[in-house]
Amino acid sequence: MLAKFVLAQAALAAAIPLTSRNPASVFPDGRGIALSSPTFTCPSTSWPPNTIGKANEPQAPSKDLASMLAQVDPARIQATIKKLVSFGTRHTLSTQTSKTRGIGAARDWIHSEFQKYADQSDGRLTVETVGYVQPPDGDRVTFSTRISDVVATLKGTDENRLYVVSGHYDSRNSDILDYTGDAPGADDDASGVAISLELARIMSQPKYPVPKASIAFVAVAGEEQGLYGAQFLAETYANSTPRVNVEGMMTNDIVGSPKADDGVVDPHVIRLFAQGLPDLTVENSAEREERLEIGGENDTPARNLARFVKEVAENPSTDMSVSVIYRLDRYLRGGDHKPFLEVGYPAMRFTEPHENYAHQHQDVRVENGMQYGDLIEFCDFEYIARVARVNGATLWSLAASPGAPTNVRIDTAALGNNSTLLWDPPVAGEENVGGYEIVWRATAAPFWTDLVDVGLVNKATLDLSKDNVVFGVRARSADGSRGVAVLPFPS
């Protein structure tokens, strides 16, 4: 189907800049904070003036999604973190035979919790513990040890569409090779594991519809020793036949507290890190050169996935602002999203807004009157619950969408001030597609600002010059559930 849609609409959508104390805040929250209009416009990128389409607006949660988010329970999250801390240490090299201490006991408990939810899911949720034996690496693994990932998968109706949410259940203290001393790991990263468990509990309930895409709720090991568990899982998906189509992955790592070491608290903000240029193992040098030529370095799959989070996860149901950071990760740090990016999957990382390094990677001790150690007393369970809602809003919105269009192109055969875009249906086909939307923004703007709904076609021409804006194409379902926008490359 290559119907041509030509648009020359004169209506001008009002452009109201974000003016709140935190540009991510786009909803009324009742806390006396001046919030902006629910648009993604930016006053410093107001050219070219728009004369077509309408403003891109946030997507409100569906009735089912709002119900799910309301179920997120801070008390359950607290109980999960308390249990994980009780294993003393969860160091990757710690004992795997004790039933009460070490990473093996933690692994088995996580599996049993996922299995409880699976048993109540009418067969929707399946649980498996997968892994391999990691030999000594001459660095952080000093003897052969089994790396195990616990994976609970909620099966969707579409074939070969998967989204992944993870946290790592291993922990460490000051000495990366100390596998016997206590390493409570409450924030890093029992908080992230608690989110995977809580969302699996809620989303697998039979009263909710089966999502279109599958969702994997994951707890990985080996993160502190070198991202080994995530690497194994990413490569397992990538090397499967057929290759598993992971359309998005998010890791929650250090999401337990909004409080900084200087006492500053930002309880309604979560950072989201999104990589720019993919590795050359993912895009070759010719593909990278073409991306740079068209100014697409800020429109990688990971960054457009982050833009999607902005649109669906900032609302009264989450009570959170998502501060998107266009960077792979913090300086000198790494996370479990990286191995997924390295095999070509879009992936990103959630991390609390401020980090107190006295509460990360530290022996539990009091020194000069200061308490060190990653203790549960420093976790804010209401905050973690809000982060879980951000994840839940993102995951369910993605899984309820038709997916992303494929082979998205822009016609560059001749000079002209109109722009013609072409695309193919999503991987799952067009059965669940109600139409397509072309979105755009000024080249210096961070988020999609405008759109036009072109209907159920695979080609459209807009009265807007491709030289002046960045375009994207996204699919929507009949009920309006949108997918992630895709940058067009020259045809």
Solvent accessible surface area in square Angstrom, and as a share of the most:
residue,aa,sasa,rsa
1,M,123,0.55
2,L,119,0.59
3,A,48,0.38
4,K,125,0.53
5,F,63,0.26
6,V,100,0.58
7,L,22,0.11
8,A,84,0.65
9,Q,76,0.34
10,A,94,0.73
11,A,54,0.42
12,L,122,0.61
13,A,24,0.19
14,A,75,0.58
15,A,76,0.59
16,I,86,0.44
17,P,44,0.27
18,L,35,0.17
19,T,97,0.56
20,S,13,0.09
21,R,148,0.54
22,N,22,0.12
23,P,86,0.54
24,A,5,0.04
25,S,10,0.06
26,V,6,0.03
27,F,11,0.05
28,P,109,0.69
29,D,30,0.15
30,G,82,0.79
31,R,91,0.33
32,G,81,0.78
33,I,38,0.19
34,A,78,0.60
35,L,44,0.22
36,S,16,0.10
37,S,28,0.18
38,P,66,0.42
39,T,6,0.04
40,F,1,0.01
41,T,16,0.09
42,C,37,0.22
43,P,86,0.54
44,S,98,0.63
45,T,24,0.14
46,S,85,0.55
47,W,170,0.60
48,P,25,0.16
49,P,87,0.55
50,N,21,0.11
51,T,76,0.44
52,I,3,0.01
53,G,6,0.06
54,K,119,0.50
55,A,14,0.11
56,N,0,0.00
57,E,71,0.32
58,P,33,0.21
59,Q,30,0.13
60,A,79,0.61
61,P,33,0.20
62,S,62,0.40
63,K,181,0.77
64,D,51,0.27
65,L,4,0.02
66,A,40,0.31
67,S,45,0.29
68,M,2,0.01
69,L,2,0.01
70,A,83,0.64
71,Q,49,0.22
72,V,5,0.03
73,D,46,0.24
74,P,28,0.18
75,A,65,0.50
76,R,113,0.41
77,I,1,0.01
78,Q,78,0.35
79,A,60,0.47
80,T,17,0.10
81,I,0,0.00
82,K,136,0.57
83,K,80,0.34
84,L,0,0.00
85,V,32,0.18
86,S,71,0.46
87,F,10,0.04
88,G,15,0.14
89,T,2,0.01
90,R,1,0.00
91,H,0,0.00
92,T,1,0.01
93,L,6,0.03
94,S,6,0.04
95,T,57,0.33
96,Q,49,0.22
97,T,127,0.74
98,S,39,0.25
99,K,183,0.78
100,T,103,0.60
101,R,86,0.32
102,G,0,0.00
103,I,7,0.04
104,G,1,0.01
105,A,5,0.04
106,A,0,0.00
107,R,36,0.13
108,D,80,0.41
109,W,47,0.16
110,I,0,0.00
111,H,53,0.24
112,S,48,0.31
113,E,24,0.11
114,F,0,0.00
115,Q,67,0.30
116,K,109,0.46
117,Y,25,0.10
118,A,9,0.07
119,D,105,0.54
120,Q,133,0.59
121,S,1,0.00
122,D,121,0.63
123,G,63,0.61
124,R,45,0.16
125,L,5,0.03
126,T,87,0.51
127,V,24,0.14
128,E,97,0.44
129,T,55,0.32
130,V,37,0.21
131,G,17,0.17
132,Y,54,0.21
133,V,87,0.50
134,Q,19,0.09
135,P,75,0.47
136,P,74,0.47
137,D,52,0.27
138,G,84,0.81
139,D,95,0.49
140,R,83,0.30
141,V,0,0.00
142,T,73,0.42
143,F,80,0.33
144,S,64,0.41
145,T,11,0.06
146,R,108,0.40
147,I,1,0.00
148,S,5,0.03
149,D,0,0.00
150,V,0,0.00
151,V,6,0.04
152,A,0,0.00
153,T,38,0.22
154,L,0,0.00
155,K,112,0.47
156,G,6,0.06
157,T,91,0.53
158,D,14,0.07
159,E,133,0.59
160,N,54,0.28
161,R,4,0.01
162,L,12,0.06
163,Y,5,0.02
164,V,0,0.00
165,V,0,0.00
166,S,1,0.00
167,G,0,0.00
168,H,1,0.00
169,Y,2,0.01
170,D,0,0.00
171,S,0,0.00
172,R,36,0.13
173,N,2,0.01
174,S,51,0.33
175,D,77,0.40
176,I,30,0.15
177,L,70,0.35
178,D,40,0.21
179,Y,81,0.31
180,T,95,0.55
181,G,24,0.23
182,D,80,0.42
183,A,0,0.00
184,P,11,0.07
185,G,2,0.02
186,A,0,0.00
187,D,13,0.07
188,D,7,0.04
189,D,0,0.00
190,A,0,0.00
191,S,0,0.00
192,G,0,0.00
193,V,0,0.00
194,A,1,0.01
195,I,0,0.00
196,S,0,0.00
197,L,3,0.01
198,E,6,0.03
199,L,3,0.01
200,A,0,0.00
201,R,33,0.12
202,I,1,0.00
203,M,1,0.01
204,S,2,0.01
205,Q,40,0.18
206,P,53,0.34
207,K,140,0.59
208,Y,8,0.03
209,P,65,0.41
210,V,63,0.36
211,P,3,0.02
212,K,46,0.20
213,A,0,0.00
214,S,9,0.06
215,I,0,0.00
216,A,0,0.00
217,F,0,0.00
218,V,0,0.00
219,A,0,0.00
220,V,2,0.01
221,A,1,0.01
222,G,0,0.00
223,E,15,0.07
224,E,11,0.05
225,Q,5,0.02
226,G,40,0.38
227,L,31,0.15
228,Y,32,0.12
229,G,0,0.00
230,A,1,0.01
231,Q,69,0.31
232,F,50,0.21
233,L,6,0.03
234,A,0,0.00
235,E,69,0.31
236,T,60,0.35
237,Y,27,0.10
238,A,13,0.10
239,N,116,0.59
240,S,41,0.27
241,T,138,0.80
242,P,101,0.64
243,R,109,0.40
244,V,32,0.19
245,N,35,0.18
246,V,4,0.02
247,E,32,0.14
248,G,0,0.00
249,M,1,0.00
250,M,0,0.00
251,T,1,0.00
252,N,0,0.00
253,D,3,0.02
254,I,2,0.01
255,V,0,0.00
256,G,0,0.00
257,S,15,0.10
258,P,4,0.03
259,K,111,0.47
260,A,11,0.09
261,D,100,0.52
262,D,107,0.55
263,G,38,0.36
264,V,76,0.44
265,V,76,0.43
266,D,27,0.14
267,P,43,0.27
268,H,24,0.11
269,V,8,0.05
270,I,0,0.00
271,R,40,0.15
272,L,0,0.00
273,F,3,0.01
274,A,0,0.00
275,Q,21,0.09
276,G,12,0.11
277,L,60,0.30
278,P,12,0.08
279,D,50,0.26
280,L,100,0.50
281,T,123,0.72
282,V,53,0.31
283,E,22,0.10
284,N,82,0.42
285,S,82,0.53
286,A,72,0.56
287,E,78,0.35
288,R,56,0.20
289,E,96,0.43
290,E,63,0.28
291,R,9,0.03
292,L,83,0.41
293,E,129,0.58
294,I,65,0.33
295,G,35,0.33
296,G,0,0.00
297,E,72,0.32
298,N,37,0.19
299,D,3,0.01
300,T,2,0.01
301,P,70,0.44
302,A,3,0.02
303,R,28,0.10
304,N,4,0.02
305,L,2,0.01
306,A,0,0.00
307,R,2,0.01
308,F,7,0.03
309,V,0,0.00
310,K,5,0.02
311,E,5,0.02
312,V,2,0.01
313,A,0,0.00
314,E,4,0.02
315,N,11,0.06
316,P,96,0.60
317,S,40,0.26
318,T,0,0.00
319,D,40,0.21
320,M,0,0.00
321,S,4,0.02
322,V,0,0.00
323,S,35,0.23
324,V,24,0.14
325,I,43,0.22
326,Y,64,0.24
327,R,110,0.40
328,L,52,0.26
329,D,8,0.04
330,R,25,0.09
331,Y,169,0.64
332,L,181,0.90
333,R,68,0.25
334,G,33,0.32
335,G,0,0.00
336,D,1,0.00
337,H,1,0.00
338,K,70,0.30
339,P,6,0.04
340,F,1,0.01
341,L,14,0.07
342,E,62,0.28
343,V,36,0.21
344,G,32,0.31
345,Y,8,0.03
346,P,24,0.15
347,A,0,0.00
348,M,0,0.00
349,R,2,0.01
350,F,0,0.00
351,T,0,0.00
352,E,4,0.02
353,P,16,0.10
354,H,52,0.23
355,E,17,0.08
356,N,29,0.15
357,Y,121,0.46
358,A,13,0.10
359,H,32,0.14
360,Q,8,0.04
361,H,46,0.21
362,Q,42,0.19
363,D,56,0.29
364,V,67,0.38
365,R,77,0.28
366,V,103,0.59
367,E,74,0.33
368,N,155,0.79
369,G,75,0.72
370,M,99,0.44
371,Q,55,0.25
372,Y,38,0.14
373,G,0,0.00
374,D,7,0.03
375,L,34,0.17
376,I,48,0.24
377,E,121,0.54
378,F,60,0.25
379,C,14,0.08
380,D,48,0.25
381,F,37,0.16
382,E,100,0.45
383,Y,0,0.00
384,I,0,0.00
385,A,0,0.00
386,R,31,0.11
387,V,0,0.00
388,A,0,0.00
389,R,40,0.15
390,V,0,0.00
391,N,0,0.00
392,G,0,0.00
393,A,0,0.00
394,T,0,0.00
395,L,0,0.00
396,W,13,0.04
397,S,6,0.04
398,L,0,0.00
399,A,0,0.00
400,A,24,0.19
401,S,0,0.00
402,P,2,0.01
403,G,2,0.02
404,A,31,0.24
405,P,5,0.03
406,T,48,0.28
407,N,91,0.46
408,V,11,0.06
409,R,53,0.19
410,I,15,0.08
411,D,54,0.28
412,T,63,0.37
413,A,95,0.74
414,A,77,0.60
415,L,185,0.92
416,G,42,0.41
417,N,118,0.60
418,N,78,0.40
419,S,0,0.00
420,T,23,0.13
421,L,0,0.00
422,L,27,0.13
423,W,1,0.01
424,D,51,0.26
425,P,49,0.31
426,P,7,0.04
427,V,90,0.52
428,A,39,0.30
429,G,28,0.27
430,E,47,0.21
431,E,164,0.74
432,N,48,0.24
433,V,11,0.06
434,G,25,0.24
435,G,0,0.00
436,Y,0,0.00
437,E,19,0.09
438,I,0,0.00
439,V,0,0.00
440,W,7,0.02
441,R,2,0.01
442,A,14,0.11
443,T,85,0.50
444,A,81,0.63
445,A,2,0.01
446,P,42,0.27
447,F,24,0.10
448,W,3,0.01
449,T,11,0.07
450,D,19,0.10
451,L,6,0.03
452,V,10,0.05
453,D,52,0.27
454,V,4,0.02
455,G,22,0.21
456,L,79,0.39
457,V,19,0.11
458,N,7,0.03
459,K,52,0.22
460,A,0,0.00
461,T,8,0.05
462,L,0,0.00
463,D,74,0.38
464,L,20,0.10
465,S,14,0.09
466,K,45,0.19
467,D,116,0.60
468,N,50,0.26
469,V,11,0.06
470,V,13,0.07
471,F,6,0.03
472,G,0,0.00
473,V,0,0.00
474,R,4,0.01
475,A,0,0.00
476,R,46,0.17
477,S,5,0.03
478,A,94,0.73
479,D,119,0.62
480,G,36,0.34
481,S,18,0.11
482,R,25,0.09
483,G,2,0.01
484,V,23,0.13
485,A,7,0.05
486,V,43,0.25
487,L,17,0.08
488,P,6,0.04
489,F,51,0.21
490,P,39,0.25
491,S,85,0.55
